[in-house]
């Protein structure tokens, strides 16, 4: 059994000479991260390693917390990704702190009630701008113990994954976009469309940034989406309630760090991101003493360092290194280097952000997760950063409380039925659209057709 300890008072421990100290630069050069056999903690750019017996003494004195991890995930680079049949999260520290309750090995949607002080964040898309069966594009679902739920980004594939979460489409009305690249907004129209026949009667609300001019902002995007889907909307009138087709857009100045949402004791703050062109932002969410920062797409920046200090979860993109992107896709290396290093964040750079912010749990996303890529991602990340980290896959789940973080993979139903709230399903409907009589005259009466078919068989 492999165990890790997170020390709350490392400086005091070091001062009394209990542990040996390895400078982080030396550890990085020799790959000596104390993994597989000891307990680790990083502070003041040092690694502190202790034996099992010393760790037990530290726990007895109240100076640390033992985190027990199964042997088969003792090496982060050897954890089997979901695409290859794995069922565990890709992390060496699936538990941070002291959970007040016991969590099953995997999360099964619909089987666990959230505590009043708890957050559950589920990745519904973690991949690149090339959705696959194993990874949708960017998007995550956040459920709060106070009953609120919201989505951060809605890339292609996220709507199908959401439908496996055993949540009615009627109950999801709040969407926060970081920018308007298709791999971050590509399923918004499907979230909009499926909510109408399956019970959403309240308007959708979409938060997002301005752009360089009105035509490049969130409001213009929403107006265009609704115009493009006008036939869809009109065709449903008279069949189902369509009040849920309304979209309220909350567009905010992308250049300004500001609170954009403050309801139910939840505060959402946006701040600028450096990505492609004017109009990309990142988000910070605060509730009940807990904090989550989500980068969206960005080059590493000082805004993130300021907003990400000591948060519970810091979710940052860790785009495929340029050399691998070029090799695997055929993209010219010079083009791949621009895409990765100027428009996005490679794992080594994400490690710099994690090192400078020291979150309770760092999270990498927005990268292809395969048996081949996992070791390469961690090799680069671990040069600057040696703290707790998770490489997110679709359906990686984080349960947060003020005292703990628990990381698991969800086991979901791939063929779920929609959940329609009874009261919403029978809400008031508009008049049906009128079809021309000449078209209706060509309709075939099913019962008469079957009667004729059966007569002809005799």
Protein Blocks (a to p, Z undefined) as FASTA:
>chain_A
ZZddddfklmlmmmnopaccddfklmmmnopnogojaccddeehiacdddfklmmmmmmn
opaccddddfklmbfklpccfknopabdcdfblbgcjdfbdcdfbdcehiaccdfkbccd
ddfbfbdcbdcfklcceddddddfkopacdehjaehjlmmmmmnopafklpmbdcdfblc
fklmmmmmmmmmmmmmnopabdcdddddddedjklmmklmmmmmmmmmmmmmmmmgokac
cklmpccdddddfkbccdfbdgehiacddddddehiahiacddddeehiacddekjaddd
fklmmmmgopfbdcddddddfklmmmmnopafklmmmmmmmmmccfklmmmmmmmnopab
dcdehiacdfklmmmmmmmmmmmpccdcddddehiacdddfkbccdddddddfbbcdddd
fklmmgccdddddddfklmmmpccfklmmmmmmmmmZZ
